[in-house]
Amino acid sequence: MHHNRKLNPDCADMSESQIYNEPAKSMSVREYEQLSEFIRDRSGIKIPPAKKTMLESRLQKRLRALKISSFREYCDILFHSPGGAGEIVQMIDAVTTNKTDFFREPVHFSFLMDTALPAFLGENTQGPGKAFAVWSAGCSTGEEPYTLAIVLSEFAARSPGFWFAVTATDISTKVLDKALLGIYDRDQAATIPPSLMQKYFMRSRDRDKGLVRVVPELRSLVLFQRLNLMDENIMPLETMDAIFCRNVIIYFDRETQYRILSRLCRTLKSGGYLFLGHSETVHGFELPLVRIASTIYRKAV
């Protein structure tokens, strides 16, 4: 798309790239309101007025990429341009927060290994059992689903007849691309026990880079796909034995939290488990969930 603009005479000797690297004009209150409402409608993410500066900072990168110098032009592209639909994905990538670790909140994985999986195995003793289906909703850069694949692989190694399927979704294509690669800084992998590190990760040949990569066998066990939790039909009904949706709904308002949690419940099998983040709760919502422990819930049978 071509945008005409008048250049300041003082900038006449500057290259185009220098001009576009200049900070864009500040976002007006009206532009903030338009953009934050649009983001909330499309992704459910709430960006309160106190975070206007954060929104402005993150979208500056999109303005530079599109070679435009004002948020008014950005709104025109987003709301009125034929290319606006494609820019929505880029914008969501820019504003979403992605912070995660391997074996984050380890009590959840201990519960899975010690309680949920043995119970599942006990209920499926007749012939080749059904796969234990687990969904990492809001999987970010992949640390959570790969942790799940490690825990489930370890359980499978000593449990004949047990097999599993891990589905991982996120709204951001940028983090999904990184998750698919399965390459991490060694510091990011510091929370992985050494024995599991040796078994499930490869070190970079160039030791100075300090990179590790998930082994192909483990990468192949996780199905990554883009999914917006705001979509009405997010997953087939009652197909999941466990859902990890941790530190995701915290970014939504109460009404949106309820709608998303209701959809997650419809996707859980009776007796299935829902794992939330340490600062999240279903308290005050009418949902078919029984609290098992802090941030661990089970769907009523």
Secondary structure, DSSP 8 states (H G I E B T S, - for coil): --------GGGTTS-HHHHHTS------HHHHHHHHHHHHHHH-----GGGHHHHHHHHHHHHHHHT---HHHHHHHHHHSTTHHHHHHHHHHHH------TT-SHHHHHHIIIIIHHHHHHH--SSS---EEEEEET-TTTHHHHHHHHHHHHHHHTSTT--EEEEEEES-HHHHHHHHHTEEEGGGGTTS-HHHHHHHEEE-SSGGG-EEEE-HHHHTTEEEEE--TTSS--S-TT-EEEEEE-SSGGGS-HHHHHHHHHHHHHHEEEEEEEEE-TT---TTS--SEEEEETTEEEE--
